[in-house]
Amino acid sequence: MFKRSRQPLAGAVLVLSCLFVALALSASQEATPIPYSQFEGSDACASCHTVIASQHNQSLMSKCFTHPWDEIEYFELALPHSGLNEKVAEVKSGCMGCHAPTAFLAGDIPPARPKTGGPANDSVSCDFCHSITGFRGDIPYNFNYLLAPGEAVQGVRSDSESPVHPVTVNPFLRTAELCGICHNEKDPYGVWVKSTHLEWKQGPYAAAGIVCQDCHLPPAPGSSAPGMGKERPDIRQHLFHGAHDSGKLAGAVEVRLFAETDKVRSGDELVVTATLVNAKAGHMIPSGSAEERLLWLHVEVRDAGGKTYHLPVDKKGFEGEQWTIADPAALAYQDLGEIKQIADFRGLPRDGDVPAGDRIFRLPYLDPEGRMTIAQWHTAALGPDYRLAPLKAVNETLRWRIPEDVSPGPADLTATVWYSKLVPSVGRFLGVPESELEAVRVNKASIQVEVTR
């Protein structure tokens, strides 16, 4: 049986507070490091917490340092950029505050790349989260966690008993603020480049008392330590499923179609409305690293003869709308040239593979020159926030001018909501695996109209 061998670290909470202040003010680690040895590896936890550890091991929480895109983004973009641009120097260590926190605390910056098999590969480990006692200040953000690494494990049940370690009851682990510590982020320009917790806090889920854990660590009957621990009705499933999980994405956005009439003739113009609702997420969709995400609406018609017609969305006329309507000719991400030191870099297709005229629900991140950027740490301003808020509907208008040569009979109109985790043009440029770029269908809706000549 695994025995915890680490020694309690006196004053650890104070040390972490000072460490955060030092980083925030000078981007340097001036406090006493907390060695890797103060945290047990997640494999050790798996000896008793078999099911929970397996869930965690299969989630991105255990891979947020080793995951291919996270590795590329840090080692090939953020890290070199931190040495080229003094304004963003702090990201050299700051990225690791959430993606490899035990490396960050140990002062192992930059840590060795994942292929070396180093201790940073534990990413966000079981023991790290279960050592968090709270956060410093009024708002959880930018890894301002307070820690108490030592023999005791932070837990939530007063009747928990373990033959291996003591349990300290800590209600903070039940709060959304635990998640906000890393899912809210201000960049070196003072821009909120991640605000998932803040979005939740301003929305209907927070008002209803539904916290992050209720959706991303849902409770189910079981035991936290099968064969050893008590059977309970509400063991948190450590799935951490979110935007990288196709099952979680399925149905996150509802879409419905409505046509002004169900009978049209060739030469007519049919006006169609697509209504989209963020029906499943307690925060905006997309959220988190929104600069990377693509969520779009695609509507097409298939006539009785099998010919298809793509319907572009009507413009609404708001400032910055050009960033929300797909344009294959539009370029962006020119600051990759600065980061990669490529002279006269013209940029990459802004909207990846999204068909021209489709509506994109996004929050543009703008670099100091006002160009869209994929580098959240290099974001000096934000464009219009055209994302889907929790439980709110958005209408999009589309028009079909029925051609003279249309096939008479029933015509099927289909609206599909698609999602991509990373803009494909960026991913291909950087060599990110295609699995990170593929479009995932979130939802679809169809209606039928009768066409005559």
Secondary structure, DSSP 4 states (H G I P E B T S, - for coil): -----PPP-TTHHHHHHHHHHHHHHHSS--SPP--GGGS--HHHHTTT-HHHHHHHHTSGGGTTTTSHHHHHIIIIIIHHHHHH-GGGTTHHHHTHHHHSHHHHHHT--SPPPGGG--GGGG-S-HHHHTTEEEESSSS--TT-EEE--SSSEEES-TT---SSS-EEE-GGGGSHHHHHHHHEEE-TTS-EEEEHHHHHHTSHHHHTT--HHHHHS-EEEE-SSTTTSPPEEEEE-TT---TT-HHHHTTSEEEEEEES-SEEETT-EEEEEEEEEE-S-SS-BS-SSTTT-EEEEEEEEE-TTS-EEEEPBPP---TTGGGGB--TT-EE-THHHHHHT-TT---EETTTTPPTT-EE-B--EE-TTS-B-S-GGG--EE---B-BPBT-EEEEEEEEE--TTPPSEEEEEEEEEEEESS-HHHHHHHT--GGGT--EEEEEEEEEEEEE-
